[in-house]
Amino acid sequence: VIRSCMDEILEFLLRHASFLYKEYGCKFIDSQVSKSFGGDAVLVLATKKLRLRLISDRSQLFADFADASATVNSKSEWFSIGVVRKYVTGETEFYDELKEDNAEFLRAHFRRIEEMFDASVLPETRKHLQKLEAERAKKLFG
């Protein structure tokens, strides 16, 4: 049986992150699947305050956050789970790949993350996250 990229996202949700829709009320609002370049898939979940974009790209899973106005391909700023996690926890490393540890991070901090993307604090949140993205880029690319 050939697994699709969307299967990988859905399996991750079922195994590690079903709390997103069961406990936090995330709705499935958009999805895309592409077979080019080995295939990729995107699934967008949403609450009233934020969008969570789950991505399967070359058999790796990633997650990004944006404010509630964002769409899957929007020019809105999407921030990786690694950048958001570093902001919330103060950890020294960036953990960008969506694995069990990031599922636990989401479970423990989802409400706080949701509040970070509330319109009333969004400009301040963006400023901090953009600074962390620059830090990560410098670390990765020098």
Rosetta blueprint (number, residue, H / E / L):
1 V L
2 I L
3 R L
4 S L
5 C H
6 M H
7 D H
8 E H
9 I H
10 L H
11 E H
12 F H
13 L H
14 L H
15 R H
16 H H
17 A L
18 S L
19 F H
20 L H
21 Y H
22 K H
23 E L
24 Y L
25 G L
26 C L
27 K E
28 F E
29 I E
30 D E
31 S E
32 Q E
33 V E
34 S E
35 K L
36 S H
37 F H
38 G H
39 G L
40 D E
41 A E
42 V E
43 L E
44 V E
45 L E
46 A E
47 T L
48 K L
49 K L
50 L E
51 R E
52 L E
53 R E
54 L E
55 I E
56 S E
57 D E
58 R L
59 S L
60 Q E
61 L E
62 F E
63 A E
64 D E
65 F E
66 A E
67 D E
68 A L
69 S L
70 A L
71 T L
72 V L
73 N L
74 S L
75 K L
76 S L
77 E L
78 W L
79 F E
80 S E
81 I H
82 G H
83 V H
84 V H
85 R H
86 K H
87 Y H
88 V H
89 T H
90 G L
91 E L
92 T L
93 E L
94 F L
95 Y L
96 D L
97 E E
98 L L
99 K L
100 E H
101 D H
102 N H
103 A H
104 E H
105 F H
106 L H
107 R H
108 A H
109 H H
110 F H
111 R H
112 R H
113 I H
114 E H
115 E H
116 M H
117 F L
118 D L
119 A L
120 S L
121 V L
122 L H
123 P H
124 E H
125 T H
126 R H
127 K H
128 H H
129 L H
130 Q H
131 K H
132 L H
133 E H
134 A H
135 E H
136 R H
137 A H
138 K H
139 K H
140 L H
141 F H
142 G L
